[in-house]
Amino acid sequence: MLKTNFDYRILQDFYASKPDISSDEAEDWIKYRNFLKSGTDLILTNTSISALPGFINDLTTGRGNSKLVSKPEPLEFKGNRIPYEYRINETFFLNDTDDKNQSEFRKNNPYFFGFITDHFNDFKKLALLKKEDILSVRDNNAENEFKSWDELESYLLPFSDCIIIDNYLFSKRNLWGKNIGKILAKLDKSATVDYNLLIITYKGDNNEIEIAEILDFLDELQLKGNISVIVTSKIEHDRYIFMNYMRIKSGTTFNYFNQKPEPIVNTEIEFYPYVNPKYYKKSGIILKHIKTCVDRVVTRKDDSEVDGDCYNRLLIFK
């Protein structure tokens, strides 16, 4: 599950601002509480558990497998930069009211931040609470809910590492620009720092998918990430985009749109934020299988199968 560094002053504000049970915010407040209670390993900073008031009992009971620890000092980071030693899926809820500092934290790091000035809404973004988690993709425009890859932008969360796996992502050259090209452009735009990107696809029944052509296409996009590509045998049936705080799934290829662009498939795109520890766990199971397959391909050292160092922190398990 995620690990959340949470300043005690925000915890005080959280309980002090508990809405009336009949208010519109009550349901979201409870989801926030449940996340802190059993959806994340919680590190309370700027306090000690022994010094906490009565409401701490609400957090110490019913935690399941999630951990709760405290640190007496507030978190402080030189230059508003998070050291590399932190896990890529940690979150930081900080007692910082300065707009400039908040902006610098978000600009300088691939982590998710919440701040005391607006932490409730920050949590909503992390949990995608105001977003539909499943959207229909239909070649009948009247029933289609995912109109273009522009809609992906509002779902994206900070990330340092990304893996895209789709057997037929490059099967039709005329669809690259309107689909994987658009996806990569949205990812690159949302990334605040350099990132690791691993793309995995199927080599084709007759080895017709050539890695050189894919690399030429990617070069034209001028992405700022560390890009690796694997063209090999089939690894996963479903299509995924994995990032630090979420997984995106498609029942069929991510090649949704033609040149116009109009939808040309009938499927669903699904969003799985890791505030739900079940989603985090299931993603880990898939990623461990992907790691085994990637290691096997990399070991063969075949230039027709792999380009790049294939370094991706999503495939590091501790």
N, C-alpha and C positions, 0 to 999 in steps of 0.2 A: 504494500500500500504506500501511498504518498507519505512524506515526512513534512510536517508543518512547524516552522519556527514562529511562535506566536507571542507577541509582547503582552505582558500581564495588563498593561493599561488598556489594551484593546479588549481583553477579556472582561475587564470591569465595564467598559462601555457596552459590550455585547449584552451582558446581563441587565445592565441598567436600562437598556433600550428595548427590552422585551415587549413586543406589541400585544395589544389586547387580542384574545383568542378569536374574536369576531372580525378582526381587521384583515385587510387584503394582504398584509405582510406576514401574517402569522404562519402560514404554511411554509414560506421560504425561510423564516427565522428558525423553525423547527428543523428544516433540512440542514441549515448551517450548524445548529446545535448537534444534530446527529453526526455530522461530519467531524466536528471536534471531539465528540464523545467516542465514536467507534469507527470512523471512516479514515482515520489518519493516525500515524505515530506523532503524538503532540509533544513538542518541546516548548514549555512555558519559559520565556526569558524575562529577565528583570524582576525575578521573584524567587521565593522558595516555597515548596508545597506546604511546609510546616507553618508558614506565615499566612497562608491563604484563608479567606473567610469561608462562611458556610456553603456558598454556592459551589465550592470545589467538589463537594460530595456528589454533585450532579455529574461531574466529569470523571470521577474515580470509579464509579460503579457502572457495570454493564458495558465495559470497554471491549469485551471479547478478546481478540488477539492484538489489539492495538496497544501501544505503549504510551505512558505518560511520565515525563521527567521534567525537571525544572532546572534552570540555571539562574543564579542570583544576579548576573550582570546583563544589561541590555546588549543586544547585538550592535556592533559598530564595525564598519567596513571602510578601509582606506580608499579614498577616491570613489566611494560608492560602487565598488567592484567586489563581487562575491568570489572568494578564492576557489580554485579548481577542485579542492578536496571535497566540496559539498556534492551530494548526489545530484544527478541531472533532473530528478523529479522531486526535489525539495521545493517547498514554497516558503515565502517570507512575508509575514504580517508585522510591519514595523511601526513603532511609535514615532513617526516623523511627519510633521505638519507642513514642512517647507515644500512648496510646489516645485522648485528647482531641483531639490534633492530627489524628490519622487520621480521626476522626469529623467534625471541622470541614472537612477537605479534601473529604470526600465530600458533606457537606451544602451547602457553599458553591459547588460547581463541577459542571458537567455533563460532567466527564471521568472516565475510568476510572483508578483508582489501585490500585497494589500497594505493599505495605510490607514491609520486611525481616523483620518478625515472622511473616509468613504469605504470602510472595510466591508460593510454589508453588500454593497453593490459590486465590490471587487470579488467577493465570494460568488455572487451570482454569475459573473463572467467565467470564473474558473469552473463552475458546475454547469455552464450553459443553461441556466434555469429558464431564461426567457427565449430559448430557441427550441424548435422542433428537433427531436433527436432522430427521427426517421422521415425522410422525404421520398415521395414517389417520383421516379423518372419514367415518363410515359411518352411514347411516340404520338400519342393523342394529346395535342396541346391543351385541350380543355381539362384534362386530368393530370397534367404534368405539374409537379410542385417545385422541381429544381430547374429553374429557367436557364441558368448558365453557370459557368465556373466562377463568375464574379461573386456568386452567393457564398462561395467557400470562405471568402475573406473574413466575414463576420463571425465565423466559427473558430478561426485559428487562434491558438494560444502560443505563448513564447516557446521556443524550442532551440536546442543546440544540435540535435541529432534527429534524422528522419530516415525511414525506410519505406520505399514504395515497392510493392510486389504485385505483379499482374502478369499472368501468362501471355496475354494477348495485347499488351500495351502498345507494342510496335508492329503489330501484324498488318496494319493498313497505313501505308505511308501518308496518304492524303488526309488522315485524321490526326496526325501528330500535333499540328499547329493549334487546332481547335480544342485539344484535350490535354495531353500531357504537357504541351507547351504552356497552356493557360494555367494548369495546376502548378507547375514549377515557378511560373512568374508570380503567382499569388504567394507561394511559400517564400520565395526569395524576397519579395516586398515586405512580408511580415517579419522576417528575421532581422533582429537588431544587431547581431554579430555574425561572424563567419560560422558556418555549421557543417556538419558531416551529413552527406546525402548518399544513400546506397539504393540503387535501382536494380531490381531483380526481375527478369522476364524469361520467357520460354524461347528457345532457339529455333522453334518451328519443326514441323514433322520432317522436313527435308533440309534442316539446317539453313533455312533461307534468311533468317534474321541475322544480319551481320553487325557486329559490334562497332565496326568502323563507321558505318552510316549513322548509327545512334550517336556516337561521339561527335561527329560533324554537326549534327542537329543541336546537341547540347552546347557546343561551342558557340553557336550562333545566339544562344539565349544569354550568354555572358553572366552566368550565375556567380554569386560570390562564395559559394560553398566549396567544400572539399568533396568532389563528386567521384563516386565509384559506380561501375556498371558490371553486372553479371548477366550473361546470356547463356543459359544452361537448360537442363531438363526441368520438367515441371516440379515445383516444390510445394506450393499450396494451391488448393482449388479456388478458394475465395480470394478476393482482391482487397488489399489493405494499404493504408498509409498509417504508419506508426510515428508518434512524436512523444516528447517528454511527458505530456499531461493528457494525452488522448490517443484513441485509435479511430480511424475512419474505415468503414467497410463497405464494399459494393458486392452485390450478389453476382454481378457479371462485370465484364471489363469496364475500366474507367473511360473508355471511348464512347461517351454519351452523345456527342453532337457531330453533325456533318458540317460542311463548309458554310452553311447559310448564317448562323448555326441553328439547326433544329434537332430535337432529340430523336435518336434512331434506335434506342433500345427500350426495353421494359424491365425495370429493376427497381431497387431502392438503394439510396445512400444512407448510411447509418453512422451516428456519431456517439462515441463511447468515452465520456470524460472520466478520468481516473479518481475523481472524488468518490466514485463508487468503487470500493476495494475489490468487488467481484470482477469488474471490468479490468482493473489493473492485473489481477491474478490471471485471468484468462488470456490477456495479452502476453503475459510472461510465458505461458505455456507455448503459445504460437512462436514467440521470439526464440525460445530455446531450441525449437525444432529448426527454425530458420538458421540459427547460428551453426548447428551441426552441419547443415547442408552447405552453408557458406564456407566453413572451414574445409570441407571436403573439396570444394571447387578451388579455393585458394591454394590448397596443397598441390593440386595438379599443375599449377603454373602454366596454364594454357592461355596464350594471348587472345585466342579466338573466343574464350569464355569470359575473361575478366580484364577490366581496366581499372587502375586506381589501387589504393592501399586497402580498401574495404574496411577501414577503421570506422567503427560506429559504436558509441557508448551504450546504445540500446541493446547491444549484444554482449555487454559485460555484466556478469551476474556475480554478486557478492553475498 
